[in-house]
Structures are given as structure tokens and as C-alpha cells.
Amino acid sequence: MALIIQKFGGTSVATPEARKRVRRKIEGAVERGDTVVVTVSAMGRNGAPYATDTLLGLADNDRDPIMKSNMDLLMSCGEIISAVTLAEELKKDGYETIVLTGGQAGIITNENFGDARIIDFRPENMKKYIDEGKLVIVTGFQGMTEDGRVTTLGRGGSDTSASALGVALDADMVEIYTDVEGIMTADPRVVPDARILDYVTYDEVCNLASQGAKVIHPRAVELAKLKGIPLRVASTFTDAKGTIIKESDDNMREKLITGITALSGIVQIYVKNEAKDQKRFSNLLTDIAENGISLDFINICPDEAVFTVKDEDSDKASEIIEKSGFPYRLVKDCCKVSEVGANIQGVPGVMAKIMAALTREGIEVLQTSDSYTTIWCLIHDRDKDKAVRALHDFFTGANNETGF
């Protein structure tokens, strides 16, 4: 018998028909002999009466820290409604249920209201109800401070809740149910022949998620990785097996590139940097950091520095550089295309293949960077979809044995 955490997203609990499918997923696990703990998001998406964004729109959220704690209390209502509604429906199916808020389930956070971080797990309350044979349903997206105030965990917080429950209870599996059938090799709206991946590593999916693939929150993956708990991303609405996220094993060692994603809204900045001005340039970087601007794609040479910022930070960054006196220029409307694969480290020729695929399509590469699981290419945003398709086609080509 396994202990399974099942998380259901907003579309999964939005309607009575959708919740019927949720109940089937829960019942299927119970019939297999598994112990199930459920966590849910708020119903639906923006515009639905109990969706988080809808609740957020009921009040002005640009407030001081004291008011932010009130906003978290308001936003937590959506998950409470979802959890109680599902509990009542399961009760009619013969289940003895208990609904717990994130705090009642033992998720303790810091006081960073709106984007709180988990600092402790206290699952004794949950374990008591599980031992009593109850089906525990926990409200996702929320926790509690040490002094008992409700907090929310930021965007994707229900995924984080599911992994936190998995860690706290030492679960055998965390299942993330949504309206997609798994993690795909690329965005199917851009690449029609993108396919669902059977397996991905924790590191791969973190990179995919942080670079534009909206399938699971990276923080949820990082939590599960702490204890080596596998995650499964699957659809509430079909019986497709979905994608398993875990540490690398023999099933994962055949493919070179796991997935391709793209992230827009980037501005590239060139700064003229003469060697005699190194100290002044160091002060410039400090000023940028102190203004809360994060730099990416950083290359610093004796006579020039190149880096990128988010589009919303570009005006402030330009103002700071202007005051410093350094000559500079901007390249706006850029996009970062990411090629993710746990097996690319130390393999000769991967960058050459990527450049060949992009050059063949006439796509200008403005800058590149890499880590042990990812190669990033900065391009013009106008070429984004063409670049993703070109790379996907290349690494899935009939004559290429190194692809997906």
C-alpha cells in the first residue's frame, strides 16, 4: 500500500462534471489500496466567481505589509470553497472526509505575505486523521505563520502545497492533475507534433518551468527532490499515464535533448567597459542590483559587457547606466530559447547542432549561455516560434538519434 498525494488544479474542480472525474481518480487510488491525501486549487480561472484572480480583484492589493496579510486571507477563500465542495461530494460517495487549511495541515511559513516560503512541516494533525481512516483534503496554495496568520505561497502555490505534503508525510508519489496530459517536448500550440515525455529529471523540469513551460512550479519540484519523491503530471480528464519526474535512471539516458521552451520580454544591453574603469563598472553593477534588477546572460570582457534584463526593468536599468556615464545600447524585443537535457554535459557538438538548426532558418543568435542541463540562445522575439520549431524538428528528425 502506497501513500499518494493527489493535487487537482482549478479546471479540475471548476464544475460538477469535472469534480466527478476528480472523484474517479481518488476512488481509483483507494480501490488499489493506496492511502490518499488530496489538495485542491481554487475553482476555475480568472473570471470564475471563486478563482484566485477574481477574489484578488475584490480589493486593492497595492497595500502596506499589514494589508497584504488581509489579502492573503481573502485569496485563501477560493481553495476553502473547492475543498469543502469536493468533500461534500465525496461524502455522498461514502467517504468520511475532513478538510484542513494549509496551516491546520502543518505547513508553516515565513511572513512574506503573497509569496511565502515554507519553513517547517508539522503533520501531526494530518497523521491523526489519516490513522482514523479519514480522507484528508487540504486547501492548496496556503500555509500559516508561527503566530497563526494565513499566508499564500505565490503563483503555482497549490503545486508547492502538494509537494510539501509529500515531504511532510514521506509519500511514495505526488500526483499533479491538470488539464494537460503531461509535460511535452515543446508547446503544442507552436509545435503541433510535440509529444508527451514519459520521464524527465527534477533538474530538467525545473529548467523547463523556469524558462516558460507552464506545467508545474519549480518550487514544487525542488521540494520533492529533497526526499527523492517522484511526481506525476497527468490529466484529470483522460486516462493517459502522464509524465513521471524523478532522478535520472537508465530510462532517461538515451535522449540528449528533453524539451525546448521560449521566454519573451527580454532586453539585451551592451555597455562599453574600458579596463581602466573596472572599479566604476563594478559600482554600476552594484547600483543595478540595489535597485532590484536581476541580470542574465552576463558576459564581461575587458572592453565590453553584455547582459539582459526583463523588459519591465529596462527603463530603470537604462537610467542607472546613463547616470554612470558609460556608453551603452539596447536591443529590445528579445527572446530566450532554452534547449534542456540532462545528458548534454560533456557531449561534443551539441552547440554546433543548435547553431546549424537556427542558421538554416536564417535566425540570428545574439548571445548564448549554458549550464550542465541547459543551453540558452538569445534571439529576436520575432523568430521565437520559428526557432522552437526548427530545433524541435532537428532533434526529432528521422536521422537524428540524439533527440527526444
NORURFEN-V165652 format. One record per backbone hydrogen bond with DSSP energy under -1.0 kcal/mol. NH is the residue of the N-H (numbers start at 0). CO is the residue of the C=O. E is the energy in kcal/mol with one decimal. If there is no record, write none. Layout:
# NORURFEN-V165652
nh->(NH & NH)
co->(CO & CO)
e->(E & E)
This chain:
# NORURFEN-V165652
nh->(3 & 4 & 5 & 6 & 7 & 8 & 18 & 19 & 20 & 21 & 22 & 23 & 24 & 25 & 26 & 27 & 28 & 29 & 30 & 31 & 32 & 33 & 34 & 36 & 37 & 38 & 39 & 40 & 43 & 47 & 50 & 54 & 55 & 56 & 57 & 58 & 62 & 67 & 68 & 70 & 71 & 72 & 73 & 74 & 75 & 76 & 79 & 80 & 81 & 82 & 83 & 84 & 85 & 86 & 87 & 88 & 89 & 90 & 91 & 93 & 94 & 97 & 99 & 104 & 105 & 106 & 107 & 108 & 109 & 112 & 114 & 115 & 118 & 119 & 121 & 126 & 127 & 128 & 129 & 130 & 131 & 132 & 133 & 134 & 136 & 137 & 138 & 139 & 142 & 143 & 144 & 147 & 150 & 152 & 156 & 159 & 160 & 161 & 162 & 163 & 164 & 165 & 166 & 167 & 168 & 170 & 171 & 172 & 173 & 174 & 175 & 176 & 177 & 184 & 189 & 190 & 193 & 196 & 199 & 204 & 205 & 206 & 207 & 208 & 209 & 210 & 211 & 212 & 214 & 220 & 221 & 222 & 223 & 224 & 225 & 228 & 230 & 231 & 232 & 233 & 235 & 242 & 243 & 244 & 245 & 251 & 255 & 257 & 258 & 259 & 260 & 262 & 265 & 266 & 267 & 268 & 269 & 270 & 271 & 272 & 276 & 277 & 280 & 281 & 282 & 283 & 284 & 285 & 286 & 287 & 288 & 289 & 291 & 292 & 295 & 298 & 300 & 304 & 305 & 306 & 307 & 308 & 310 & 312 & 313 & 316 & 317 & 318 & 319 & 320 & 321 & 322 & 323 & 328 & 330 & 333 & 334 & 335 & 336 & 337 & 338 & 339 & 340 & 343 & 346 & 352 & 353 & 354 & 355 & 356 & 357 & 358 & 359 & 361 & 362 & 365 & 366 & 368 & 370 & 374 & 375 & 376 & 377 & 378 & 380 & 382 & 383 & 386 & 387 & 388 & 389 & 390 & 391 & 392 & 393 & 394 & 396 & 399)
co->(34 & 172 & 36 & 174 & 38 & 176 & 14 & 15 & 16 & 17 & 18 & 19 & 20 & 21 & 22 & 23 & 24 & 25 & 26 & 27 & 29 & 28 & 1 & 3 & 135 & 5 & 137 & 7 & 9 & 44 & 47 & 50 & 51 & 52 & 54 & 55 & 60 & 63 & 64 & 66 & 67 & 68 & 69 & 70 & 71 & 73 & 75 & 76 & 77 & 78 & 79 & 80 & 81 & 82 & 83 & 84 & 85 & 86 & 87 & 90 & 89 & 134 & 136 & 100 & 102 & 101 & 119 & 143 & 116 & 110 & 111 & 151 & 107 & 107 & 105 & 122 & 123 & 124 & 125 & 126 & 127 & 129 & 128 & 95 & 97 & 37 & 99 & 39 & 150 & 106 & 148 & 144 & 142 & 140 & 153 & 155 & 156 & 157 & 158 & 159 & 160 & 161 & 162 & 163 & 164 & 165 & 2 & 2 & 229 & 4 & 231 & 6 & 233 & 194 & 186 & 186 & 190 & 182 & 243 & 200 & 201 & 202 & 203 & 204 & 205 & 206 & 208 & 207 & 212 & 216 & 217 & 218 & 219 & 220 & 221 & 223 & 244 & 173 & 242 & 175 & 177 & 232 & 197 & 230 & 199 & 248 & 401 & 339 & 339 & 184 & 337 & 335 & 333 & 308 & 330 & 306 & 328 & 304 & 326 & 302 & 273 & 274 & 276 & 277 & 278 & 279 & 280 & 281 & 282 & 283 & 284 & 285 & 288 & 287 & 307 & 305 & 303 & 270 & 298 & 268 & 295 & 266 & 264 & 309 & 310 & 312 & 313 & 314 & 315 & 316 & 317 & 318 & 319 & 269 & 267 & 265 & 378 & 262 & 376 & 260 & 374 & 258 & 372 & 340 & 343 & 348 & 349 & 350 & 351 & 352 & 353 & 354 & 355 & 358 & 357 & 377 & 377 & 375 & 373 & 338 & 368 & 336 & 366 & 334 & 332 & 379 & 380 & 382 & 383 & 384 & 385 & 386 & 387 & 388 & 389 & 390 & 393 & 396)
e->(-3.2 & -2.3 & -2.6 & -3.2 & -2.1 & -1.8 & -2.7 & -1.5 & -1.3 & -1.7 & -2.5 & -1.6 & -1.9 & -2.3 & -3.0 & -2.6 & -1.7 & -2.3 & -2.8 & -1.1 & -1.6 & -2.2 & -2.9 & -2.4 & -2.6 & -2.5 & -1.4 & -2.0 & -2.3 & -2.8 & -1.4 & -2.5 & -2.6 & -1.4 & -1.6 & -1.2 & -1.6 & -1.9 & -1.2 & -2.0 & -2.0 & -1.5 & -2.1 & -3.0 & -1.8 & -1.5 & -1.4 & -2.4 & -2.1 & -2.8 & -2.4 & -2.3 & -2.5 & -2.3 & -2.2 & -1.7 & -2.5 & -2.1 & -1.3 & -1.6 & -2.1 & -1.9 & -2.6 & -1.9 & -1.4 & -2.3 & -2.4 & -2.3 & -2.1 & -1.9 & -2.0 & -2.7 & -3.0 & -1.7 & -2.4 & -2.8 & -2.0 & -1.7 & -2.6 & -2.6 & -1.2 & -1.9 & -2.3 & -2.9 & -2.7 & -3.5 & -2.3 & -2.3 & -2.0 & -1.6 & -2.6 & -2.1 & -1.7 & -1.9 & -1.7 & -1.4 & -2.4 & -2.1 & -2.1 & -2.6 & -2.6 & -2.0 & -2.5 & -2.7 & -2.3 & -2.6 & -2.5 & -1.1 & -2.1 & -3.6 & -3.6 & -3.3 & -2.2 & -2.2 & -1.8 & -2.9 & -2.1 & -3.2 & -2.2 & -2.3 & -2.0 & -2.1 & -2.6 & -2.8 & -2.4 & -1.1 & -1.1 & -2.6 & -1.6 & -1.4 & -2.6 & -2.0 & -2.0 & -2.3 & -1.1 & -2.3 & -2.1 & -2.5 & -2.6 & -2.3 & -2.6 & -2.4 & -2.6 & -3.2 & -2.1 & -2.0 & -1.9 & -3.5 & -1.6 & -2.8 & -1.9 & -2.1 & -1.4 & -2.7 & -2.7 & -3.4 & -2.6 & -2.9 & -2.8 & -1.9 & -2.1 & -1.4 & -2.8 & -2.5 & -2.0 & -1.7 & -2.2 & -1.8 & -2.4 & -2.3 & -2.2 & -2.5 & -2.0 & -1.8 & -2.0 & -2.9 & -3.0 & -2.6 & -2.9 & -2.1 & -2.8 & -2.3 & -2.6 & -1.7 & -1.2 & -2.5 & -2.5 & -2.1 & -2.1 & -2.4 & -2.7 & -1.9 & -1.3 & -1.9 & -2.8 & -2.7 & -2.7 & -2.8 & -2.9 & -3.0 & -2.8 & -2.7 & -3.3 & -1.4 & -2.0 & -2.1 & -2.2 & -2.8 & -2.2 & -2.3 & -2.1 & -3.0 & -2.1 & -2.0 & -2.3 & -3.1 & -1.0 & -1.9 & -3.0 & -2.2 & -3.1 & -2.5 & -3.1 & -2.8 & -3.0 & -2.0 & -1.8 & -2.7 & -2.4 & -2.4 & -2.4 & -2.5 & -2.5 & -2.9 & -2.1 & -2.5 & -1.2 & -1.8)
